[in-house]
Amino acid sequence: MKKIFTEKAPAPGGHYSQATKQAGFIFVSGQLPINPETGEKIFGNIEMQTSQVLKNMLAIVEAAGANLEDIMKVTVYISDIELWAEVNTLYSEFFKDHRPARVIVPVSTLHYGFLIEIDAIAYQAE
């Protein structure tokens, strides 16, 4: 198993890797809306938070040698189901014609009081 790390995404805050890669599969850990350059936690609206989380996720996928089109499955955790429509719109704009499998899970709370967290699975043939 290869551990993936990039300075273009927030450093892990616990005992985990940003992602791991094995046999072409890339498993991206849950990403929060944290600016990797400054360490600033983004507590703005759902648009600001979603944008940062998607950028962080993609930076890690790219650090593993893959790209947006290689993302196969995304899990989105949101703190309020009422945010679903806004998240779906931003998600659609980000992925454009690419449509990975996805689940959106409403949860009661996320770390630091964030509104969203996203993890992903990508695949790149080795």
Beta strands, then each sheet from edge to edge (+ up, - down):
strand 1: 2-4
strand 2: 19-22
strand 3: 25-31
strand 4: 71-78
strand 5: 101-106
strand 6: 116-123
sheet 1: 1+ 2- 3+ 6- 4+ 5+
end
